[in-house]
Amino acid sequence: MSASLASEQCQACRPDSPTVTREEAKGLLADLPGWEIIVRDGMEQLSGDFEFVNFAEALAFTNRVGALAEEADHHPALTTEWGRVNVRWWTHSIGGLHRNDFIMAARASGATRP
């Protein structure tokens, strides 16, 4: 996880804000081991899978990511299963990826432990 990326502040994003370029995304993704860019519903999204030893730990992680999302007012899609959580970030208002998504992915990676 990139500590410097996780410490950046999310910026307010307007519908006319630009998505990150492929080159920017490639550079940012290099700082996020375990994350990948996927296309779902026609939009690029950051997707990360996290594994845990049981459901309780997966749920606790989900709640930590939820708290980070509330604090930043930027919310992911979370799928919580026994021992596994999938987190997907994208910026709804621009229909793709913004730097904020990479910042939040870095923060989520840092939330694997309480």
C-alpha positions as CSV (number, residue, x, y, z in Angstrom):
1,M,0.0,0.0,0.0
2,S,1.2,3.5,-0.7
3,A,1.2,5.4,2.5
4,S,1.6,8.7,0.6
5,L,-1.4,7.9,-1.6
6,A,-3.5,6.9,1.5
7,S,-2.6,10.2,3.2
8,E,-3.9,12.4,0.3
9,Q,-7.2,14.1,0.7
10,C,-10.1,13.3,-1.6
11,Q,-11.1,16.2,-3.8
12,A,-14.7,17.2,-4.5
13,C,-15.6,15.7,-7.8
14,R,-18.1,17.3,-10.2
15,P,-19.8,15.6,-13.2
16,D,-17.4,17.4,-15.5
17,S,-14.2,16.3,-13.6
18,P,-11.9,14.2,-15.8
19,T,-11.3,10.5,-15.3
20,V,-7.7,9.5,-14.8
21,T,-5.8,8.8,-18.0
22,R,-4.6,5.2,-18.7
23,E,-1.0,6.4,-18.0
24,E,-2.1,8.0,-14.7
25,A,-4.0,4.8,-13.7
26,K,-1.1,2.6,-14.5
27,G,1.2,4.7,-12.3
28,L,-1.3,4.8,-9.4
29,L,-2.1,1.1,-9.7
30,A,1.6,0.3,-9.3
31,D,1.3,1.6,-5.8
32,L,-1.7,-0.7,-5.0
33,P,-0.6,-4.3,-4.9
34,G,-3.6,-6.7,-5.2
35,W,-5.8,-4.2,-7.0
36,E,-6.8,-4.3,-10.6
37,I,-8.9,-2.3,-13.0
38,I,-12.0,-4.1,-14.2
39,V,-14.8,-3.0,-16.5
40,R,-18.3,-3.5,-15.0
41,D,-21.5,-2.1,-16.4
42,G,-19.4,-0.2,-19.0
43,M,-17.3,1.6,-16.4
44,E,-13.8,1.2,-15.2
45,Q,-13.6,0.3,-11.6
46,L,-10.8,-0.6,-9.1
47,S,-11.3,-4.0,-7.6
48,G,-9.5,-5.6,-4.7
49,D,-10.0,-8.9,-3.0
50,F,-9.2,-9.4,0.7
51,E,-9.0,-12.8,2.5
52,F,-9.7,-13.4,6.2
53,V,-9.8,-16.5,8.4
54,N,-13.5,-16.2,9.2
55,F,-16.7,-14.3,8.6
56,A,-16.3,-12.1,11.7
57,E,-12.9,-10.7,10.5
58,A,-14.3,-10.1,7.0
59,L,-17.2,-8.3,8.4
60,A,-15.0,-6.2,10.7
61,F,-12.9,-5.2,7.7
62,T,-16.1,-4.3,5.8
63,N,-17.1,-2.0,8.7
64,R,-13.7,-0.3,8.8
65,V,-13.9,0.4,5.0
66,G,-17.4,1.6,5.5
67,A,-16.2,4.1,8.2
68,L,-13.4,5.3,5.9
69,A,-16.0,5.8,3.1
70,E,-18.3,7.8,5.4
71,E,-15.4,10.0,6.5
72,A,-14.5,10.8,2.9
73,D,-18.1,10.8,1.6
74,H,-16.9,8.4,-1.2
75,H,-18.5,4.9,-1.1
76,P,-17.5,1.6,-2.7
77,A,-19.4,-1.5,-3.6
78,L,-18.6,-4.1,-0.9
79,T,-19.3,-7.8,-1.2
80,T,-18.7,-9.7,2.1
81,E,-18.6,-13.4,2.2
82,W,-17.2,-16.0,4.6
83,G,-13.4,-15.2,4.8
84,R,-13.5,-12.8,1.8
85,V,-14.4,-9.2,0.9
86,N,-14.4,-7.7,-2.6
87,V,-14.1,-3.9,-2.7
88,R,-14.8,-1.9,-5.8
89,W,-14.2,1.8,-6.1
90,W,-15.3,4.2,-9.0
91,T,-16.7,7.6,-9.2
92,H,-20.4,7.5,-10.1
93,S,-20.7,11.1,-11.1
94,I,-18.0,10.8,-13.9
95,G,-18.7,7.2,-14.8
96,G,-15.2,6.0,-14.2
97,L,-12.0,6.3,-12.2
98,H,-10.9,9.5,-10.4
99,R,-7.7,9.9,-8.3
100,N,-10.1,9.7,-5.3
101,D,-10.7,6.0,-6.1
102,F,-7.0,5.2,-5.9
103,I,-6.7,7.2,-2.6
104,M,-9.6,5.2,-1.1
105,A,-8.2,1.9,-2.4
106,A,-4.9,2.7,-0.6
107,R,-6.9,3.5,2.6
108,A,-8.9,0.2,2.3
109,S,-5.6,-1.7,1.9
110,G,-4.5,-0.2,5.2
111,A,-7.6,-1.2,7.0
112,T,-7.0,-4.9,6.9
113,R,-6.0,-4.8,10.5
114,P,-7.7,-2.9,13.3
